[in-house]
Amino acid sequence: MDTIGIAVIGAGAIGRTHIDTLAKMQKTGQGHLALAAVVEPGPQGQALASAHGVPCFCDVAALIDARAAQAAIVATPNETHLPISTMLLTSNLPVLLEKPVAESLESALALIRIVDETGVPLLVGHHRRHNPITKAARDAIRSGRIGNLVLATVTCSLAKTPSYFDAAWRRTPGAGGPLLINLVHEIDLLRHFFGEIANVQAISSNARRGHAVEDTAAVIVTFVKGGVATLGISDAASGPWAWDLSAGENPARFPAHDISAHHYAGSKAGLSLPDLTLWEPDDEPDWTRKLKTTRLPLQAADPYIEQLLHFVQLIREGGMPLVDVRDATANLIVLDAIRTAATKRQEVAVDLRALGG
Ligand SMILES: NC(=O)c1ccc[n+]([C@@H]2O[C@H](COP(=O)([O-])OP(=O)(O)OC[C@H]3O[C@@H](n4cnc5c(N)ncnc54)[C@H](O)[C@@H]3O)[C@@H](O)[C@H]2O)c1
């Protein structure tokens, strides 16, 4: 089987995770892929590329001209996702694009057109979807074990350090903020588990950090199929209650705490994640009786590796990306509704008609 050479574009926080993951897979022969190049204008690019024995390019055009890779991972700031992906796709290079799919709905819709026109694979990097925890949870929910969703609570408390905000895009409206950077993961999972979202309400605040973007928000969503979820998010609040700090997905960056961050209460039983605990009554639900707990079986795997295995499979065999550009754009539409709801202080309907179909 021919090895697929993959370039990593943007050697920042998550780009380095992808470089490490590629190097690990290359070493073991997993997926028959290899790190082929790094594209990074910052000074760390050359050092990282040299450490891995691959060329470093200052921009995507130079990578394309050099024909140095057969596919690329785009791990650059959100507002660059559309222009960089467009260059790659129109040069027939498949793309694994970090989430969120774009910084705005307008850009995401433009990207949908490019993907449709070129027919070149584009997978959006909602890596949690590739986590066996997510697959096991979805199977349990779909099997009817928790019944119909009644109430979900999702917490995401991340005490980011001041240096995290040295990168200006992370505090720039339209490009950064924890709604776009972090809550997009939670919205993606909720839609994956419970279907489309009908309405949202929200408040947001920048009182803790004083940046132009929010640092904290509380959101209420209502699902088309029924059920309501509350989501609390802050990048200025210390506490372990976040998927990122409990699922163990990226141990090199975040230690894992043995707690749960998602709680789904259904008409029959409850499910907490990422610990995959099912909370069931012996008989009919009864708040006066102790619930029995079962940890659902799990064959743990690194979601970044699983995501790359899916990416190379798409390149070799074709098929539908697990997270395609339209699906990821639906997340952005929900986020837009949340931001509008927070600004106007009113309930906002989620309108997916821009996606067609
Ligand atoms: N899947 C996840 O869990 C996850 C985690 C973190 C970040 N992300 C996403 O990944 C993207 C990058 O986030 P980050 O935190 O790593 O950012 P970062 O600021 O740490 O790194 C971005 C890097 O891209 C480089 N860059 C900027 N413009 C470029 C260009 N035109 N060509 C090549 N390189 C360029 C910058 O110099 C920087 O090194 C964002 O879209 C973010 O939302 C995803």
The ligand as an ORCA input file, in Angstrom:
! r2SCAN-3c Opt
* xyz 0 1
  N      -9.872     19.688     17.799
  C      -9.543     20.375     18.882
  O      -9.768     19.950     19.996
  C      -8.853     21.709     18.745
  C      -8.044     22.162     19.797
  C      -7.416     23.390     19.656
  C      -7.615     24.154     18.517
  N      -8.437     23.690     17.526
  C      -8.653     24.495     16.301
  O      -7.432     24.462     15.558
  C      -7.175     25.747     14.966
  C      -5.859     26.292     15.485
  O      -5.961     26.484     16.878
  P      -4.650     26.572     17.797
  O      -5.142     26.755     19.172
  O      -3.724     25.465     17.479
  O      -4.037     27.959     17.250
  P      -2.585     28.537     17.476
  O      -2.727     30.024     17.399
  O      -1.937     27.921     18.653
  O      -1.811     28.007     16.182
  C      -2.106     28.425     14.882
  C      -0.813     28.384     14.073
  O      -1.132     28.682     12.714
  C      -0.098     29.503     12.186
  N      -0.646     30.203     11.030
  C      -1.406     31.321     11.002
  N      -1.718     31.646      9.733
  C      -1.148     30.684      8.942
  C      -1.114     30.467      7.539
  N      -1.758     31.270      6.692
  N      -0.427     29.390      7.079
  C       0.231     28.558      7.929
  N       0.231     28.725      9.267
  C      -0.458     29.769      9.769
  C       0.271     30.412     13.330
  O       1.560     30.980     13.152
  C       0.204     29.454     14.516
  O       1.433     28.826     14.771
  C      -8.387     26.611     15.314
  O      -9.334     26.489     14.279
  C      -8.936     25.970     16.576
  O     -10.321     26.193     16.760
  C      -9.025     22.472     17.609
*
